[in-house]
Amino acid sequence: MDRLSTFFQMNWGATRIEHVPSRDKLYCYGIKEHNIKYVDGEHWQSGVAVPEELRKTVDAISVLWSKPSFGRMEFKDPKPTASEQTSPTLGEEGSPNNIRKSMGIPSSFVGSSKNTQMVWGPGTYGVLKTDVEKYIKHFNVKETIAVIHQVGNKGKPGGDNFGEATLDTEVITGIAPGVTTYVANTNKTSPTEEGPGFGWAFMDFLSTITSWDDGERVNVLSISLGSLAYESCHMLCESVVKMSAGKYTYKQCTHYLQYEQRQVCQYANDYVVTRASTEMMKLGTLGVTVVGAAGDGGCHYSFHPFEGNPMADYLNKASCASILPVFPCASPWMTCVGGTQWPMLEGSKNAKLWHGGGSGFSRNFPMPKWQKTAVEAYIKAYNNTPNFAPYGSYNHTARAYPDVSALADGVLIVMFGSVFPAGGTSASTPAVGGFFSMVNEDRLKKGKPLLGHVAPLLYQLGAKSPSAYHDITEGNSRCPSGGQCCQNGFPAKKGWDAATGWGRPLWDAFVSN
């Protein structure tokens, strides 16, 4: 540590060095941002690189962001005018108050500003104050004050991730009104929007917030973005090389998936995945509940089948032959959220699996003991039934997901002043994040500790109290959100299943345990 400290002081201009063994981190203060540049979406370094003999001591170099807001949005007295107020009617089942009702949250129960939640994304990720303001008024969100802090970059309207941020922010605010919401964008460089730069940005972000003091750390973190895990992309490209008899190289396949496809393969290597999972473990032990999206490609894709490239046929064959996990949802330290849809005119009571809801089994994270009983019972009961994924197509001893599910179809938001339906597990994830924020609010009022890493509790409740969830028993995750279905997947069945998890969480069971 002494040699590292000397290097950062002499070469990077650090004015103060602080070593915190409990966090396995070395903090360097006083380094000017213009002395640091981003290299190939992989790591931060100044004009003087870390010497070879010191590199084995350093896992990653991250630029840390402080939590105080760069921008603050505050909306007072959001009661709608007569022309703005809406009531639950046909086509508006996906309003925030309807989603709250489907989870059993009392209509009068709201959060407080001392309770906190955060959504995050890189690139163009951001939200307009005017959109959030209209959302609150149009849907008569039950709160007197909504406070949103923008942390880091403010994003760029029109980008893919700007729409993502709008969906995340409005849904989590609508489900958990009154809770202080942070919208974080800690890296605005273009490689982080859709390519492998995302993984590095995500890892850096997680490393940053684990470093915040207890009084600064948020209670719930909702992550809707992600892609196929590195191992999934590695398997796909190995299969393409083999099936094409060398017509396509591994490098050609990797470049196509990482740089020519949108948010399909966003992790440069396994190290990024493993390190990010470790940082989420730290957050859980620090009392932060981390939720993430199971993806929109069923159990075989990131979104939908490949097209527009001669390589696509090989990729689609390889995809349907194996269960391809996504990340970060395949981490055991993230509570993974799947998707449901509500049949027209029937509301939430007959919910079924949303046709693109992500599901599956990790390839490199072992199955945690808290889900072992439920998962093994599911596999034993349905392994030999029609359209169930073949035993060898997935790792049956690894972390299974999702854990729970929520509405992922027809979720209403406001963007650029207009109301329209959105969907995907990017919609169900912030809804579950908001649900846990409301449970945290109840616990804070009762003097109880925060939920923290909540996944073990989900399985405890499912085992002893099935009424803790609205069970989903219809659908199969063999289909992506668009395009042709694969032959096999995971069916939704009674109890926990690898299509919708335990189903939709219900309020009474969570606040009485």
C-alpha positions in Angstrom: 0.0 0.0 0.0 2.9 2.4 0.7 4.3 1.9 -2.8 0.8 2.5 -4.4 0.3 5.6 -2.3 3.6 7.0 -3.4 2.9 6.3 -7.0 -0.5 8.1 -6.9 1.0 11.1 -5.1 4.0 11.4 -7.4 2.4 10.6 -10.7 -1.4 11.4 -10.4 -1.2 14.4 -8.1 -3.1 12.9 -5.1 -3.0 15.3 -2.2 -4.3 12.8 0.4 -4.3 9.0 0.6 -6.7 6.9 2.8 -6.6 3.2 3.1 -9.7 1.5 4.4 -8.9 -2.3 4.9 -12.5 -3.2 5.8 -13.6 -2.1 2.3 -10.5 -3.3 0.5 -10.1 0.2 -1.0 -7.5 2.9 -1.3 -9.0 6.4 -1.7 -6.9 9.1 -3.5 -8.1 12.6 -3.0 -7.2 15.7 -5.0 -6.7 14.1 -8.5 -8.1 16.5 -11.1 -10.6 15.1 -13.5 -8.7 16.4 -16.6 -5.7 14.3 -15.6 -7.8 11.1 -16.0 -9.0 9.7 -19.3 -11.1 6.8 -20.3 -9.4 4.1 -22.3 -11.3 1.7 -24.6 -14.2 1.5 -22.2 -12.1 -0.6 -19.9 -10.3 1.3 -17.2 -9.3 4.7 -15.9 -5.8 5.9 -16.1 -3.8 9.1 -16.4 -0.9 9.8 -18.7 1.3 7.7 -16.4 0.0 4.1 -16.2 0.3 2.0 -13.1 3.6 0.1 -13.3 3.5 -3.6 -14.1 4.9 -4.6 -10.7 2.0 -2.8 -8.9 -0.9 -4.0 -11.2 -1.4 -7.3 -9.4 -2.3 -5.3 -6.3 -5.0 -3.3 -8.1 -8.3 -4.9 -9.2 -9.9 -1.7 -10.6 -9.5 2.0 -10.7 -12.7 3.9 -10.4 -13.6 7.6 -10.4 -15.8 8.2 -7.4 -18.9 10.4 -7.5 -20.3 12.0 -4.4 -24.0 11.6 -3.7 -25.1 15.3 -3.3 -27.4 16.2 -6.2 -26.3 18.0 -9.3 -30.0 18.9 -9.9 -33.1 18.8 -7.7 -36.7 18.5 -8.9 -39.3 19.3 -6.3 -43.1 19.1 -7.0 -45.5 20.6 -4.5 -49.2 20.1 -4.3 -49.5 17.7 -7.3 -53.3 17.3 -7.0 -54.6 17.2 -10.6 -57.1 19.5 -12.1 -60.5 18.1 -13.2 -59.2 17.8 -16.8 -56.0 16.0 -15.7 -57.4 13.6 -13.2 -58.0 10.0 -14.4 -59.7 7.0 -13.0 -59.0 3.3 -13.7 -60.7 2.7 -17.0 -60.1 0.4 -20.0 -56.6 1.0 -21.2 -55.3 2.4 -17.9 -54.8 -0.8 -15.9 -51.1 0.0 -16.0 -51.4 3.3 -14.0 -49.3 3.5 -10.8 -52.3 3.4 -8.5 -53.6 0.3 -10.1 -50.2 -1.4 -9.9 -50.0 -0.5 -6.2 -53.5 -1.9 -5.7 -52.5 -5.2 -7.3 -49.7 -5.5 -4.8 -52.0 -4.7 -1.9 -50.4 -1.4 -0.9 -52.9 0.7 1.0 -53.9 3.7 -1.1 -53.3 6.1 1.8 -49.8 4.8 2.6 -47.0 7.0 1.4 -43.3 7.3 2.0 -41.2 10.0 3.7 -38.2 12.0 2.4 -35.9 10.2 4.9 -36.5 7.0 3.0 -34.4 6.7 -0.2 -34.3 4.9 -3.5 -32.2 5.1 -6.6 -32.3 4.2 -10.3 -29.1 4.2 -12.4 -27.9 4.0 -16.0 -25.0 5.4 -18.2 -24.9 7.1 -21.5 -27.9 9.3 -22.2 -29.7 8.2 -19.0 -31.8 11.0 -17.6 -35.3 12.4 -17.1 -37.2 15.7 -17.7 -38.8 17.5 -14.7 -41.8 18.3 -16.8 -42.5 14.7 -17.6 -42.3 13.6 -14.0 -44.5 16.5 -13.0 -47.2 15.6 -15.5 -47.0 11.9 -14.6 -47.7 12.8 -10.9 -50.6 15.0 -11.7 -52.1 12.9 -14.5 -52.2 9.7 -12.5 -53.1 11.4 -9.2 -50.1 9.9 -7.4 -50.8 10.1 -3.7 -48.1 12.3 -2.4 -47.7 15.9 -1.3 -44.0 16.4 -2.2 -41.9 14.4 -4.7 -38.2 15.1 -4.6 -35.8 13.8 -7.2 -32.1 14.3 -7.2 -30.0 13.9 -10.3 -26.6 12.5 -9.5 -23.7 12.9 -11.9 -24.7 13.5 -15.6 -28.2 14.7 -16.6 -28.5 12.5 -19.7 -29.6 13.5 -23.2 -33.2 13.6 -24.4 -33.7 11.3 -27.4 -31.3 8.6 -26.4 -32.3 5.0 -25.7 -31.3 5.2 -22.1 -33.1 8.5 -21.6 -36.3 6.7 -22.2 -35.1 4.0 -19.8 -34.5 6.6 -17.1 -37.9 8.1 -17.6 -39.6 4.7 -17.2 -37.5 3.8 -14.2 -38.0 7.2 -12.4 -41.7 7.5 -13.0 -42.6 3.9 -12.1 -40.5 3.7 -8.9 -41.9 7.2 -7.8 -45.5 6.2 -8.6 -45.3 3.0 -6.5 -43.3 4.6 -3.7 -44.7 8.2 -3.5 -43.0 10.4 -1.0 -39.7 8.5 -1.0 -36.7 10.5 -2.1 -35.6 9.3 -5.5 -32.1 9.6 -6.9 -31.5 9.3 -10.7 -27.9 8.5 -11.2 -25.8 8.7 -14.4 -22.1 8.3 -13.6 -20.7 7.8 -17.1 -22.0 9.6 -20.2 -19.4 8.2 -22.7 -21.0 6.6 -25.8 -19.5 3.1 -25.4 -21.5 2.7 -22.2 -24.9 3.2 -23.9 -25.0 -0.1 -25.8 -21.6 -1.8 -25.9 -19.0 -3.4 -23.5 -18.3 0.0 -21.9 -21.6 -0.6 -20.0 -20.1 -3.4 -17.9 -17.1 -1.3 -16.8 -19.4 1.7 -16.0 -21.7 -0.5 -13.9 -18.8 -2.0 -12.0 -17.4 1.5 -11.3 -20.7 2.7 -10.2 -21.2 -0.1 -7.7 -17.7 0.3 -6.4 -18.5 4.0 -5.8 -21.7 3.6 -3.8 -20.3 0.9 -1.6 -17.9 3.6 -0.5 -20.5 6.1 0.6 -21.0 6.6 4.3 -24.0 5.0 6.0 -25.9 8.3 6.1 -25.5 8.8 2.4 -26.3 5.3 1.1 -29.7 4.7 -0.5 -32.1 2.0 0.8 -33.2 0.5 -2.5 -31.3 0.4 -5.8 -33.2 -0.5 -9.0 -31.3 -1.5 -12.1 -33.3 -2.1 -15.3 -30.4 -2.2 -17.8 -28.2 -5.3 -18.5 -27.6 -7.8 -21.3 -26.6 -11.4 -21.8 -23.9 -12.4 -19.3 -20.3 -12.7 -20.6 -20.4 -16.5 -20.4 -23.6 -16.5 -22.6 -21.9 -14.5 -25.3 -18.7 -16.6 -25.1 -20.8 -19.8 -25.5 -22.7 -18.3 -28.5 -19.5 -17.3 -30.3 -17.8 -20.7 -29.7 -20.9 -22.4 -31.1 -21.0 -20.1 -34.2 -17.3 -20.9 -35.0 -18.1 -24.6 -34.7 -21.4 -24.7 -36.6 -20.0 -22.5 -39.4 -16.9 -24.7 -39.8 -14.7 -21.7 -39.3 -16.5 -19.4 -41.8 -16.9 -17.0 -38.9 -14.2 -16.4 -36.4 -14.7 -15.9 -32.7 -13.5 -12.3 -33.0 -16.0 -11.6 -35.8 -18.8 -13.0 -33.7 -17.8 -11.1 -30.6 -17.5 -7.8 -32.5 -20.9 -8.3 -34.0 -22.6 -9.0 -30.6 -20.8 -6.3 -28.7 -20.8 -3.4 -31.2 -23.4 -4.1 -34.0 -26.2 -5.2 -31.7 -28.0 -3.0 -29.2 -27.4 -4.0 -25.5 -26.9 -7.7 -26.3 -23.4 -8.4 -25.0 -22.2 -5.5 -22.7 -19.5 -7.2 -20.6 -16.0 -7.4 -21.9 -14.9 -10.4 -19.7 -15.9 -12.5 -16.8 -13.9 -10.3 -14.4 -16.4 -7.5 -14.8 -19.3 -9.8 -14.0 -17.7 -11.3 -11.0 -16.5 -8.0 -9.6 -19.9 -6.4 -10.0 -21.6 -9.3 -8.2 -19.1 -8.9 -5.4 -20.0 -5.2 -5.1 -23.7 -6.0 -4.9 -22.9 -8.5 -2.1 -21.3 -5.6 -0.2 -24.4 -3.5 -0.7 -26.6 -6.2 0.6 -24.6 -6.5 3.8 -24.7 -2.7 4.1 -28.5 -2.8 4.1 -29.3 -1.9 0.5 -31.9 -3.9 -1.4 -30.8 -4.3 -5.0 -33.3 -5.3 -7.7 -32.8 -5.9 -11.4 -34.5 -6.9 -14.6 -34.7 -10.5 -15.8 -34.6 -9.3 -19.4 -37.0 -9.3 -22.3 -35.8 -12.3 -24.3 -37.3 -15.2 -22.5 -34.6 -17.7 -21.5 -32.7 -17.7 -24.9 -32.1 -14.1 -25.9 -31.4 -10.6 -24.7 -34.4 -9.2 -26.6 -35.3 -11.1 -29.7 -33.8 -13.4 -32.4 -30.9 -12.1 -34.5 -31.5 -10.9 -38.1 -29.9 -8.8 -40.8 -26.5 -10.6 -40.9 -25.5 -13.9 -42.5 -24.3 -15.0 -39.0 -27.8 -14.6 -37.6 -29.0 -18.1 -38.5 -26.1 -19.7 -36.6 -26.6 -17.4 -33.6 -30.4 -18.2 -33.5 -29.7 -22.0 -33.6 -27.1 -21.7 -30.8 -29.5 -19.5 -28.8 -32.4 -21.9 -28.9 -30.1 -24.8 -28.0 -29.1 -23.4 -24.7 -30.5 -21.4 -21.8 -28.5 -18.1 -21.9 -28.5 -16.2 -18.6 -28.4 -12.4 -18.4 -26.5 -10.2 -16.0 -26.7 -8.6 -13.5 -29.9 -10.6 -12.7 -28.1 -13.9 -12.6 -26.1 -12.7 -9.6 -27.4 -14.2 -6.3 -26.9 -10.8 -4.7 -29.5 -9.1 -6.8 -33.3 -9.7 -6.4 -34.3 -10.6 -9.9 -37.6 -9.4 -11.3 -39.6 -11.1 -14.1 -42.6 -9.9 -16.0 -46.4 -10.6 -16.1 -49.2 -9.3 -18.2 -52.9 -8.8 -17.4 -55.6 -10.2 -19.7 -57.8 -7.4 -21.1 -60.8 -6.6 -18.9 -59.7 -9.0 -16.3 -57.1 -6.9 -14.5 -54.4 -8.4 -12.2 -56.4 -11.3 -10.8 -55.7 -13.6 -13.8 -52.1 -12.4 -14.5 -49.9 -14.7 -16.6 -46.3 -14.7 -17.7 -45.4 -11.7 -20.0 -44.5 -13.2 -23.4 -40.9 -12.0 -23.2 -40.2 -12.3 -19.5 -36.6 -13.3 -18.9 -35.7 -16.4 -16.9 -33.1 -19.1 -16.5 -30.0 -20.3 -14.6 -26.6 -18.7 -14.2 -23.6 -20.4 -15.7 -21.0 -19.2 -13.1 -22.8 -18.4 -9.8 -23.6 -21.5 -7.6 -27.2 -21.9 -6.4 -27.6 -20.2 -3.0 -28.9 -22.4 -0.3 -31.9 -20.2 0.4 -33.4 -21.1 -3.0 -32.2 -24.7 -3.2 -35.4 -26.4 -1.9 -37.8 -24.5 -4.1 -35.7 -24.8 -7.3 -35.0 -28.5 -6.9 -38.7 -29.2 -6.3 -39.6 -27.4 -9.4 -37.1 -29.2 -11.6 -38.1 -32.6 -10.2 -41.8 -32.0 -10.8 -41.6 -30.7 -14.3 -38.3 -31.7 -15.9 -39.8 -34.3 -18.2 -42.9 -32.4 -19.2 -43.4 -31.0 -22.7 -41.5 -27.8 -23.7 -39.4 -27.9 -20.5 -35.8 -27.0 -21.2 -33.6 -30.2 -21.6 -31.5 -31.0 -18.6 -28.2 -30.4 -20.4 -29.1 -27.0 -21.8 -28.7 -25.2 -18.4 -26.7 -25.5 -15.2 -29.3 -27.0 -12.7 -26.9 -26.4 -9.8 -26.5 -22.7 -10.4 -28.4 -19.5 -9.3 -31.9 -19.6 -10.8 -34.1 -16.6 -11.6 -36.4 -14.6 -11.4 -37.3 -14.4 -7.8 -40.5 -12.4 -8.2 -42.5 -10.7 -11.0 -44.7 -7.7 -11.7 -46.6 -6.1 -14.5 -44.4 -5.7 -17.6 -47.1 -4.9 -20.2 -49.1 -1.7 -20.7 -47.3 0.2 -17.9 -48.2 3.9 -18.4 -45.6 6.7 -18.4 -45.3 10.2 -19.6 -42.5 11.1 -22.0 -42.0 14.4 -23.8 -45.4 15.4 -22.5 -47.4 12.5 -23.8 -48.9 9.5 -22.0 -48.2 6.1 -23.6 -47.8 2.5 -22.6 -44.3 1.0 -21.9 -43.3 -2.5 -20.9 -40.7 -5.1 -20.4 -38.9 -6.1 -17.2 -37.6 -2.5 -17.3 -41.1 -1.6 -16.1 -41.7 -4.4 -13.6 -38.3 -3.9 -11.9 -38.8 -0.3 -10.6 -42.3 -1.4 -9.6 -40.9 -4.1 -7.3 -38.2 -1.6 -6.2 -40.9 0.8 -5.2 -42.8 -2.0 -3.4 -39.7 -2.7 -1.3 -39.3 1.0 -0.6 -42.8 1.0 0.8 -42.0 -2.1 2.9 -38.9 -0.3 4.2 -41.1 2.7 5.0 -43.3 0.5 7.2 -40.3 -1.0 8.9 -38.8 2.5 9.6 -42.0 3.6 11.2 -41.9 0.5 13.4 -38.3 0.9 14.3 -37.2 -2.2 12.4 -34.0 -2.6 10.3 -34.1 -2.2 6.6 -34.7 -5.2 4.3 -31.2 -5.2 2.9 -30.5 -8.3 0.8 -34.1 -9.4 0.6 -33.9 -12.6 -1.6 -33.6 -15.1 1.3 -36.7 -13.6 2.9 -38.6 -14.1 -0.4 -38.0 -17.8 -0.3 -38.7 -18.1 3.4 -42.1 -16.4 2.9 -42.9 -18.5 -0.1 -42.2 -21.7 1.8 -44.3 -20.9 4.9 -46.9 -18.5 3.5 -47.9 -19.0 -0.2 -50.4 -16.1 0.3 -47.4 -13.8 0.3 -47.6 -13.8 -3.5 -50.1 -13.8 -6.3 -49.0 -17.0 -8.0 -48.6 -17.1 -11.8 -49.3 -20.5 -13.4 -49.7 -19.7 -17.1 -47.0 -19.2 -19.7 -43.6 -20.5 -20.8 -40.4 -18.5 -21.1 -39.3 -20.1 -24.4 -40.5 -17.0 -26.3 -38.6 -13.7 -26.6 -40.4 -10.3 -26.6 -40.4 -10.4 -30.4 -39.8 -13.0 -33.2 -40.0 -16.7 -33.3 -40.2 -18.8 -30.1 -37.7 -21.6 -29.3 -39.0 -25.1 -28.7 -38.3 -25.3 -25.0 -38.2 -23.0 -21.9 -39.5 -22.9 -18.4 -43.2 -23.1 -17.6 -45.0 -21.0 -15.0 -46.4 -23.4 -12.4 -47.8 -23.4 -8.8 -45.3 -22.1 -6.3 -41.8 -21.0 -7.4 -41.0 -21.5 -11.0 -38.2 -20.4 -13.4 -40.5 -18.2 -15.4 -42.0 -15.8 -12.8 -40.3 -16.8 -9.6 -42.8 -16.7 -6.7 -45.1 -14.3 -8.6 -46.3 -10.9 -7.6 -45.4 -9.9 -4.0 -48.3 -8.9 -1.7 -48.2 -6.2 1.0 -49.8 -7.8 4.0 -47.4 -10.7 4.2 -44.4 -8.5 3.9 -45.4 -6.0 6.6 -46.6 -8.7 9.1 -43.3 -10.7 9.0 
